[in-house]
């Protein structure tokens, strides 16, 4: 009899835990994560890319025709 009661309790606890986790995580998402994401998207531009559309951050590298051991050791 105790085993049936224990198994029933485990099933009830698992169903309740699943429901609570969905509710709590949903509340957390809509009260913390979503507003933070909206604020960052509206207010933030940490890389400063909006003022230079299509611009690239690549820098040209001077290529040397010299191929010796010292040139290989000093790559940058």
C-alpha positions as CSV (number, residue, x, y, z in Angstrom):
1,X,0.0,0.0,0.0
2,X,2.8,2.4,0.8
3,X,4.5,1.7,-2.5
4,X,1.3,2.7,-4.4
5,X,1.0,5.8,-2.4
6,X,4.7,6.7,-3.0
7,X,4.3,6.1,-6.8
8,X,1.2,8.3,-6.9
9,X,3.0,11.0,-5.0
10,X,6.0,10.8,-7.4
11,X,3.7,11.2,-10.4
12,X,1.9,14.1,-8.8
13,X,5.2,15.8,-7.9
14,X,6.6,15.4,-11.3
15,X,3.5,16.9,-13.0
16,X,3.5,19.8,-10.5
17,X,7.2,20.4,-11.0
18,X,6.8,20.4,-14.8
19,X,4.0,23.0,-14.6
20,X,5.9,25.2,-12.1
21,X,9.1,25.2,-14.1
22,X,7.2,26.3,-17.2
23,X,5.4,29.0,-15.4
24,X,8.5,30.3,-13.5
25,X,10.7,30.2,-16.6
26,X,8.1,31.9,-18.6
27,X,7.7,34.7,-16.0
28,X,11.5,35.1,-15.8
29,X,11.8,35.3,-19.6
30,X,9.0,37.9,-20.1
31,X,10.0,40.0,-17.1
32,X,13.8,40.0,-17.4
33,X,15.2,38.6,-20.6
34,X,12.8,40.1,-23.2
35,X,12.9,43.7,-21.8
36,X,16.7,43.5,-21.6
37,X,16.9,42.4,-25.2
38,X,14.6,45.1,-26.4
39,X,16.6,47.8,-24.5
40,X,19.9,46.6,-25.9
41,X,18.5,46.5,-29.4
42,X,17.0,50.0,-29.2
43,X,19.6,51.8,-27.2
44,X,22.9,49.9,-27.8
45,X,25.3,49.8,-30.6
46,X,28.5,48.5,-28.9
47,X,30.4,48.0,-32.1
48,X,29.5,51.4,-33.6
49,X,28.4,49.8,-36.9
50,X,25.2,51.7,-37.6
51,X,27.0,54.9,-38.7
52,X,29.1,53.0,-41.2
53,X,26.8,50.6,-43.2
54,X,28.8,48.4,-45.5
55,X,32.1,49.4,-44.1
56,X,34.7,46.8,-43.3
57,X,37.0,46.4,-40.3
58,X,39.7,44.6,-42.3
59,X,43.0,46.3,-42.6
60,X,45.3,45.9,-45.6
61,X,48.5,44.0,-44.9
62,X,51.7,44.8,-46.6
63,X,53.0,41.7,-48.4
64,X,56.7,41.1,-48.6
65,X,58.3,39.1,-51.4
66,X,61.1,38.2,-49.0
67,X,61.0,34.5,-48.1
68,X,63.7,33.6,-45.6
69,X,63.7,32.3,-42.0
70,X,63.6,35.7,-40.4
71,X,60.6,36.7,-42.4
72,X,58.8,33.5,-41.3
73,X,59.6,34.0,-37.7
74,X,58.3,37.6,-37.7
75,X,54.8,37.0,-39.0
76,X,53.2,40.1,-37.6
